[in-house]
Each structure stands twice: as C-alpha cells, then as structure tokens.
C-alpha cells in the first residue's frame, strides 16, 4: 500500500532561496510555501504555476489550516504565531511566555480537539532566516494553546532544538523532532489535549549538523507513516519505527 502513495518524483518549480512550510489548500487546489530569505509566501498550482501570495511575509515558516479553514502561520521576523482569516483579518495566537518574547515559532499543528501545538527554536533570530536579535527565553520550548484560546502552556523545555511536528491520522499520537539531536520523539495525546511523557520514536537521522541535514519538516500519511526531511532526502518511517 505504501508504494501506491509515492509516485515518480517531479520538480514543479525552482529558483527560490530557501523553501519551508508547505501546506496544501484542498478547496483551492494549490500549495502555499515559504521562501524565508526572500520574505515571501508563494503559491503554486498546476494551472497557474508559481505566484507571490504575500510580501512581506514576516519571514514566515511553518503553516497549517485549522478545522475551519483559517491559516495558522509561524513568523520568524515577529516571533508570532498568527491566524489569518479568508477575509484578510489577522489574529495573534501566541507572542510571549511568562512575559518574555517567544524565540521564533517554527512549525504548528492543530489537534482533533482544537488544541494548537507549536515548536519554538531560535532560527528566526539569526540573519537571512529572520531578524538578528537577542533571545529573551533561555530554552527552546514546545507549547500548546487550548481549544478556546488563552494563555499558552509550556509542554516541554527539554528539547535541544524542537522543530517539525505532526499528528497520527486519528490524532492520538504527536510526533516532534529534535533537529540537533537527530531524533523524533513520540507522545500520546490525552483527552484534555495535554501530552504524555513520551519516548524516542526514531534516532540517528544524520548527526544533527546543518551541513549534512537534520530532521526538520514532518508529516504523517493516511497509513500512519512518518515523512521527515533529513540527510540525502525524505526519510519515511513506518508507525512501528
């Protein structure tokens, strides 16, 4: 069954500086993705090719759609997680933790109960990929926003560099990778949206160096296979690891 999901690789567009955060819009039949150094959000479709969707884009990175079709966006330049509505309205979901500015939200998913989970490494505080400035937090966290909003909850502060995250098809498992440790951790999603202590799901996705490549963007398919970017290409890991 797995091979039925993966066809021949085809390059649909090129010429960008550094691409991130791809998300598919099912209703519009197009792909949104970030071109961070160019400060652009771009859009690709089979009919229209590539066009600019937003500039400046606050050097946005990870994106996802919520259950109502609104776009959740991680912004490097502003250190914000925002929600964008189809009518153009913009709402800040997360900006600070205990009075200190977030590092730079990187990737985001929405749970089946409406909880929003996001990672917060410091990549948006360096030149090219963000705006160079000092960090206010002395850790790199994984956070949750409750379904009805409100104060963000720190779930974990023991990641070295939390980055990509994804949910299993039924929403009962949350995978989060740690780029510089080159592994993926797995957590059970509890009924209240909080996470269990977790365990290592898969290790040795390279050696955690930027030159070689490390775990970054991550998605789960309908069979529960985990797709994660890494050294030499995309790694595909079965639900059993």
SULPE-V957679 format. One record per residue. N is the residue number from 1. RES is the residue in one letter. PHI is phi in whole degrees, -180 to 180 (* if undefined). BURIAL is I if it has 16 or more other ideal C-beta (glycine too) atoms within 10 Angstrom, else O. Layout:
n	res	phi	burial
N	RES	PHI	BURIAL
N	RES	PHI	BURIAL
This chain:
n	res	phi	burial
1	X	*	O
2	X	-57	O
3	X	-69	O
4	X	-71	O
5	X	-90	O
6	X	-117	O
7	X	-100	O
8	X	-73	O
9	X	-72	O
10	X	-134	O
11	X	-86	O
12	X	-99	O
13	X	-164	O
14	X	-155	O
15	X	99	O
16	X	-99	I
17	X	-88	O
18	X	-161	O
19	X	-96	I
20	X	-154	I
21	X	59	I
22	X	-68	O
23	X	-145	I
24	X	-94	O
25	X	-97	O
26	X	-68	O
27	X	-68	O
28	X	-89	O
29	X	58	O
30	X	-143	I
31	X	-108	I
32	X	-103	I
33	X	-155	I
34	X	-98	I
35	X	-119	I
36	X	-62	I
37	X	-61	O
38	X	-81	I
39	X	55	I
40	X	-127	I
41	X	-103	I
42	X	-115	I
43	X	-131	I
44	X	-126	I
45	X	-142	O
46	X	-63	O
47	X	-82	O
48	X	-102	O
49	X	68	O
50	X	-99	I
51	X	-145	O
52	X	-78	O
53	X	-98	O
54	X	-162	I
55	X	-155	O
56	X	-69	O
57	X	-117	I
58	X	59	I
59	X	49	I
60	X	-67	I
61	X	-125	I
62	X	-65	I
63	X	-141	I
64	X	-155	I
65	X	-98	I
66	X	-83	O
67	X	-64	O
68	X	-97	O
69	X	88	O
70	X	-85	I
71	X	-94	I
72	X	-97	I
73	X	-132	I
74	X	-91	I
75	X	-115	I
76	X	-73	I
77	X	-69	I
78	X	-105	I
79	X	60	I
80	X	-116	I
81	X	-109	I
82	X	-124	I
83	X	-116	I
84	X	-110	I
85	X	-93	O
86	X	-57	O
87	X	-83	O
88	X	97	O
89	X	-65	O
90	X	-127	O
91	X	-130	O
92	X	-82	O
93	X	-97	I
94	X	-151	I
95	X	-141	O
96	X	-138	O
97	X	-128	I
98	X	51	O
99	X	84	O
100	X	-109	O
101	X	-65	I
102	X	-60	I
103	X	-63	I
104	X	-173	I
105	X	-48	I
106	X	-117	I
107	X	-146	I
108	X	-150	I
109	X	-140	I
110	X	-112	I
111	X	-76	I
112	X	-65	O
113	X	-91	O
114	X	97	O
115	X	-64	I
116	X	-114	I
117	X	-113	I
118	X	-148	I
119	X	-103	I
120	X	-141	I
121	X	-77	I
122	X	-100	I
123	X	-61	I
124	X	-80	I
125	X	-112	I
126	X	-121	O
127	X	-60	O
128	X	76	O
129	X	-91	I
130	X	-170	I
131	X	-119	O
132	X	-66	O
133	X	-167	O
134	X	-73	O
135	X	-82	O
136	X	-97	O
137	X	-97	I
138	X	-100	O
139	X	-146	O
140	X	-118	I
141	X	-103	I
142	X	-117	I
143	X	-125	I
144	X	-131	I
145	X	-108	I
146	X	-61	I
147	X	-54	O
148	X	-96	O
149	X	83	O
150	X	105	O
151	X	-63	O
152	X	-75	I
153	X	-110	I
154	X	-78	O
155	X	-89	I
156	X	-145	I
157	X	-125	O
158	X	-104	O
159	X	-80	I
160	X	-78	O
161	X	-148	I
162	X	-65	I
163	X	-140	I
164	X	-75	I
165	X	-150	I
166	X	-158	I
167	X	-104	I
168	X	-69	I
169	X	-55	O
170	X	-91	O
171	X	77	O
172	X	-88	O
173	X	-127	I
174	X	-122	I
175	X	-100	I
176	X	-135	I
177	X	-100	I
178	X	-120	I
179	X	-58	I
180	X	-75	I
181	X	-90	I
182	X	59	I
183	X	-141	I
184	X	-119	I
185	X	-106	I
186	X	-125	I
187	X	-130	I
188	X	-84	O
189	X	-88	I
190	X	-81	O
191	X	-61	O
192	X	-86	O
193	X	89	I
194	X	-82	O
195	X	-114	I
196	X	-72	O
197	X	-61	O
198	X	92	I
199	X	-154	O
200	X	-74	O
201	X	-95	I
202	X	-155	I
203	X	-120	O
204	X	60	O
205	X	-85	I
206	X	81	I
207	X	-120	O
208	X	78	I
209	X	-109	O
210	X	-65	O
211	X	-63	O
212	X	-80	O
213	X	106	I
214	X	-143	I
215	X	-59	I
216	X	-140	I
217	X	-62	I
218	X	-150	I
219	X	-142	I
220	X	-118	I
221	X	-92	O
222	X	-68	O
223	X	-94	O
224	X	91	O
225	X	-69	I
226	X	-101	I
227	X	-104	I
228	X	-137	I
229	X	-69	I
230	X	-170	I
231	X	-56	I
232	X	73	O
233	X	150	O
234	X	-95	O
235	X	-93	I
236	X	-120	O
237	X	-121	I
238	X	-68	O
239	X	-59	O
240	X	-87	O
241	X	83	O
